[in-house]
């Protein structure tokens, strides 16, 4: 899956994921959720930032758990993204169907 290619140094991958999510959120959402839960730390961190842009409340429970992740950058990204989602998320990405 595309999500499996996300690495901390892949600057273009968040944009690709956002685009794929906009096209087919029902397919991409579980892929992102799985990688948020079980991916390597750099992937979890990157996807936590992406979650704020996607403005999908389905990611909030995962981000809440990530606030206690063993990796500090993941905790930071999760806390910021969770707070951002609670405030309505970032407006960088169109919502599905918008």
C-alpha positions in Angstrom: 0.0 0.0 0.0 1.1 3.6 -0.6 1.1 4.3 3.2 3.9 1.7 3.6 6.2 4.0 1.6 5.9 6.9 4.0 9.2 7.7 5.6 10.2 10.6 7.7 12.4 12.0 4.8 9.8 11.6 2.0 8.7 15.2 1.8 6.3 14.4 -1.1 4.4 11.5 0.5 2.1 13.5 2.8 0.8 15.4 -0.3 0.2 12.1 -2.1 -1.7 10.7 0.9 -3.8 13.8 1.2 -4.7 13.6 -2.5 -5.5 9.8 -2.3 -7.6 10.4 0.8 -9.6 13.1 -0.9 -10.3 10.7 -3.8 -11.2 7.7 -1.7 -11.3 8.3 2.0 -13.1 5.0 2.8 -10.1 3.0 1.3 -7.3 5.2 2.5 -8.5 5.9 6.1 -8.0 2.3 7.4 -4.5 2.2 5.7 -3.5 5.4 7.4 -5.0 4.2 10.7 -3.1 0.9 10.6 0.2 2.7 9.9 -0.5 5.3 12.7 -0.9 2.4 15.1 1.9 0.0 14.0 4.3 1.8 11.6 7.9 2.8 12.4 8.3 5.9 14.5 9.1 8.2 11.6 6.0 7.0 9.8 3.7 7.4 12.8 5.0 10.9 13.3 4.5 11.9 9.7 1.0 10.4 9.6 0.1 12.2 12.8 0.8 15.5 11.1 -1.2 14.4 8.1 -4.2 13.5 10.3 -4.6 17.2 11.2 -4.8 18.2 7.6 -7.3 15.5 6.8 -9.7 16.8 9.5 -11.0 13.3 10.0 -12.3 12.7 13.6 -11.8 8.9 13.1 -8.1 9.4 13.8 -8.7 11.1 17.2 -8.7 7.9 19.3 -5.4 6.8 17.7 -3.8 10.2 18.3 -5.0 10.2 21.9 -3.1 6.9 22.4 -0.1 8.3 20.5 0.2 11.1 23.1 1.7 8.3 25.2 4.0 6.9 22.5 7.5 5.8 23.4 8.9 8.2 20.7 9.0 11.9 21.7 8.5 13.2 18.1 5.4 11.0 17.7 4.0 12.3 21.0 4.6 15.9 19.9 2.9 15.4 16.5 0.0 13.5 18.0 -0.6 16.1 20.7 -0.5 18.9 18.2 -2.7 17.1 15.7 -5.2 16.0 18.3 -5.6 19.6 19.5 -5.9 20.8 15.9 -8.6 18.2 15.2 -10.5 19.3 18.3 -10.5 22.8 16.9 -11.7 21.6 13.5 -8.4 20.7 11.8 -6.4 22.6 9.3 -8.0 23.9 6.1 -5.3 22.9 3.7 -7.1 19.9 2.3 -10.6 19.8 0.8 -12.9 17.4 2.6 -14.2 14.4 0.7 -17.2 15.4 -1.4 -16.4 19.1 -1.0 
